[in-house]
């Protein structure tokens, strides 16, 4: 990969935006390009936190496994997103695992070299704090979703989020296979299939392959906020 293209890409990411050209050049010197195929593991929970990653292309899921092997997806990161930066700062192990959802290319930044650069660049430190705040909000929403909502409300919230991302589109494309979507919503595929069928029977949605037509947005919103649909 051309160093200038890496610098241009990094300058557009949240964590590195606003940095001058000379600082971006130093980051390019640190960056190690890594590629993964679908399903490959980037790191396991408990591995030494030796650095963090920025997604160049593809998507990666960060997840935890219970003692009985049940998967809970914590977050999915796409192009321009960065993840696993917490162990860089606290020096502890990776608190979760990560694997490629599809063909993936990331830029890896080794911990020690990045910390040295961070000490010299206050703008970078501020960007990192902003990013931590964003991740904290994301995980707060996840906790609320899992603890306070039943599976139908979680699914409705997910579908409405897809719609919002697509400009309040009436038709949304599922961005995950249903098995992975179940793990993201904190349930199992069989339960998720029953909930899809229930919402379809009640006229809230219509399913066409990987596309979902939102037939009644108002009732989906009512479901999210805890009002029973009729």
C-alpha positions, -999 to +999 in steps of 0.1 A: +000+000+000+013+034-010+023+055+021+006+086+008-027+067+004-024+054+040-018+089+052-048+102+033-069+074+047-058+080+083-065+117+080-101+109+074-106+087+104-121+100+137-090+092+158-065+109+134-085+136+118-071+171+122-035+159+125-009+178+104+009+160+076+041+155+095+022+137+123+003+115+098+036+106+083+049+093+116+017+072+120+023+057+086+057+047+097+042+028+127+013+012+107+015-025+098-009-037+071-026-069+080-051-090+060-075-116+073-100-139+056-136-143+067-137-161+101-101-155+110-093-144+145-074-112+151-070-118+188-086-138+216-099-125+249-071-126+274-043-122+248-017-096+255-028-062+244+001-055+221-016-028+199-048-016+183-063-016+148-079+007+123-102-010+097-090-002+061-117-024+044-142-050+054-158-056+088-147-071+121-168-082+151-157-078+187-173-104+209-173-124+241-180-161+246-198-175+277-186-206+295-211-227+275-199-211+242-227-186+236-215-156+217-224-120+224-213-095+198-203-063+215-197-042+184-191-044+146-164-021+132-162-011+095-140+011+073-123+039+092-133+026+127-106+017+152-108-008+181-088-025+208-072+008+219-080+004+256-053-022+263-028+001+246-034+026+274-040+004+304-014-022+295-038-051+303-050-079+281-077-077+253-110-078+272-128-095+243-121-114+211-122-102+175-127-120+141-132-110+105-168-110+093-156-108+057-123-103+039-106-077+061-077-054+059-065-034+090-037-012+100-021-024+132-003+001+155+021-015+181+015-004+216+049+010+227+056+029+196+021+045+196+024+055+233+057+073+225+039+092+197+009+099+219+031+117+245+043+141+218+009+148+201-018+165+223-042+166+193-040+128+190-047+124+228-078+146+225-091+126+195-085+094+215-106+108+244-134+117+220-133+082+206-135+067+241-166+087+248-182+075+216-174+039+224-187+043+260-220+056+246-222+026+223-217+001+251-242+020+273-268+015+246-259-021+243-263-027+280-297-009+279-308-029+250-299-063+265-310-055+301-342-035+295-357-048+262-371-082+252-359-097+219-388-082+198-379-047+210-342-054+203-350-065+168-373-035+162-346-011+175-320-028+151-343-025+121-351+011+128-313+019+132-307+004+098-335+025+084-320+057+100-286+049+086-301+046+051-319+079+053-351+066+069-356+040+042-387+018+042-366-011+029-335-022+048-308-047+040-297-070+069-260-064+073-254-097+091-264-133+086-292-142+110-269-164+131-245-134+136-275-110+141-288-133+169-255-130+186-255-093+183-290-091+198-282-114+227-304-143+216-302-175+197-311-180+160-342-201+167-357-173+189-347-146+164-365-165+136-396-168+157-395-130+164-391-122+127-421-144+120-441-128+148-434-092+136-443-103+100-476-119+111-485-087+130-479-066+099-450-046+113-425-060+087-423-080+055-393-102+048-379-107+013-346-127+016-321-104+032-343-074+028-369-063+054-397-039+045-408-018+074-446-018+071-454+000+103-427+022+116-449+037+143-456+004+159-420-006+157-411+025+176-438+017+201-423-017+206-389-001+212-402+022+239-421-006+256-457-001+243-475-032+232-483-033+196-518-043+186 
